[in-house]
C-alpha cells in the first residue's frame, strides 16, 4: 500500500506496522461533515422515500410473505457483488429441492447462507442489539460450509488481509486495513458509535457505519456481505423499517465500481460528502424501486384472488397464492408441509388448479420430483 495516497488526516492515517508494511487506521466516528445543500436535500429525499416504503410495506395484506422474497433478492445482489453468479431462480430451486447436503460449495449455497444470516440477525435483534457479538454470529451463519469456512467463520481475523488486484501483495495492495494489534480497538470504537446517542440523521449514521466497517475489514472473508447485512439490521433496530424490505445491494451491484471507488476515496482523501451522497441516493432510488415492486405484488395478489371468487376451495387456493408470493418456485411436498395439508394429493390438486388458471408452470418436464414456477410473481420480484 502506498501511504502517500492516503492524505486525509481527518479520516485516518497510514501507519507502518511492526513488520514494516503500511496499513490504514481509520479515525473514530463521527467525522466532520460538510453539510452542503445537496447533502441536506438528499437526506430529506431518502428519508421520505424510505418512509413511503415502510408505509406501503406495513399495509401489504401479507407482509411476512413479501419480506421472504425481498430477503432473497438482497442475498442474491449482495453475493453477486462478491462474484457469485447464483440467480434468484437458482435460490428458490435450491430451497425447494433441499440440495444443501449435495453441493456444499456452490454459489447458491453462499446466497442461501446470506438468507439464513439475515433472518437470524432480524430474530436476534429481539434480544441482542447490533454489536460485535452479533457481527461475529452473523459471520458464523454466513460462512458456514462455504469457501470461506476455512477462514474461521465467526472469528475476527488473527492475521493481516488486504485488498487489491489478483496477485497483489501487502506492498502492492490498493488498501491494507488495520493490523491485528489495532483491530479490536478500532472495532470497539465502532461499536461505541453504534450504541451512542447521536444528533446525526440515522441514514447518515448508517452510511458512516458501513464505511467504517469496510475500512476495518475485521474478517478474512465475507466483510462486504456482513457490512451490507448491518445496514438492514440497523434500519430495523432504529425502526426505520418494520421489516427488512429494502435491498440496497441492488443499487450497489448496479454501481459496483463507484461503490468501491467512493469507499476508497473516503480513506484516501476524506471524501465523506461524495460517499454519503452516493449512499443516500441509493436509499432513495432503491426505496422507490421496492415500493413499486410491493405495489405490483399487491396487484398480482388481488388479481389472483379475483379468479377464486365464489369457488368452493377459495380460501385454500388463496392461501397458496400468498405462499407463492414468498416462494414462487415450489414442489408439491413443500406446499403440503408448509401449508399444513394432511394429504399429498390435496396439495397436488391445489397446484393443478393454479396450473389450469395459468398461475403456475411445471418447469422440469418430469413425472416425479417436479418443480412449479409462478412466472408472473418471480418476474415482478426480479424486475425490482
Buried (B, 14 or more C-beta within 10 A) or exposed (E): BEBEBBEBEEBBBBBEBEEEBBBBBBBBBBBEEEEEEEBEEBBEBBBEBBEBBBEBBEEBEBBEBBBBBBBBBBBBBBBBBBEBEBBBBBBBBBBBBEBBEEEEEBBBBBBBBBBBBBBBBBEBBEEEBBEBEBBBBBBBBBBBBBBBBEBBBBBBBEEBBBBBEEEEEBEEBBBBBBBBEBBEEBBEBBBEBBEEEBEBBBBBBBBBBBBBBBBBBBBBBBBBBBBBBBBBBBBBBEEBBBBBBBBBBBBBBEBEEEBBBBBBBBBBBBBBBBBBBBBBBBBBBBBBBBBBBBEBBBEBBEEBBEBBEEEEBEEBBBBBBBBBBBBBBBBBBBBBEBBEBEEEEBBBBBBBBBEEEEBBEEBEEEEEEBBBBBBBBBEBBBEB
